[in-house]
Amino acid sequence: MAYQEMYFVQLFGLTAKNRLSLVATYHANNAEHAVARARAYFDRGVAGAIAFAQMVDEKAEDAQEPTLLAAFGRVPEEAKAA
């Protein structure tokens, strides 16, 4: 297996019942890019954003537990525990 560290940004919005909902997930080039992109989306008005890293083996379709890099605004508790 060939694991590679990958970086992601997830954005969260609020439903009509004021519950958090995943809006989008984006790839980032590196940890700094992921954190900057999450902060920028939060500054533009999303309810919450997280940046995280994860070791992924795309060929085997396997991934290890994610590591939280940063969280901004309202995000699910399970996202903060990563």
N, C-alpha and C positions, 0 to 999 in steps of 0.2 A: 504494500500500500504506500502511496506517495501523498502524504498529507502536506497541505500548503496553508499557511496562515492567510485568511481572507478577512476583509474589514467591511462592515455594514453599518447602515443608518436605518433606523425604523422610525416612522412618524405615526403619531397617535392623534386622533380627533375625538370629539364628543358626539354621542348620538343624541337624538331628541330627548331621551330619558336621562341625559347627563352622564352616560357611561362611556368609558374609554373604548375606542375601537381602533384597530390597526388600519392605517390609511395607505401606507406604502413602505416598501423596503428597497433601499438602494445600495449598490456596491460603492466602495471608496478605495482609493489608491493605497492608503496607508493609515496608520492610527491617527496622525495629526489631521489628515484630510477628513476622516470620519468624524472626529470631534468638531472640527470647524464647520462641516456641513450640517451636523445635528444642531449646533448652536445657531447657525444662520437660519435654518428652517424655523426654529423656535422663535427667534427674533422677528421672523416674518408672520408669526401668528398661529402656528400649529399649537395644539393643546400641550403636546409633549413630544420629545424626541430622545432617542438613545443612540449611542455609538458603541459598537462592540466588535471584538475580534473573535474568530473561530477557526480552529484547525479543521480543514475540509479535504476529503479525498473525493474529488468529483467522479473519478472513474468507478470507484466502488460505491458511490452515492452514500458515503458515511461522513459523519461529522462529530466532533467532540463537543463538550459543553462550551458555550460561549463565555467570554470574559468581558464584562462591562467596562467600557472605557470612560463613558460620561453619560449623564442623564440630565435633561432639562425639562422643567415644567411637570405636568401630570403624566406619569407613566405607570403601567401596571406594577404591582408589588413584585411579581415574579421576575419582571425585567430587572428590577433593582438588585435582586438576589443573585443574578448571574455572575 
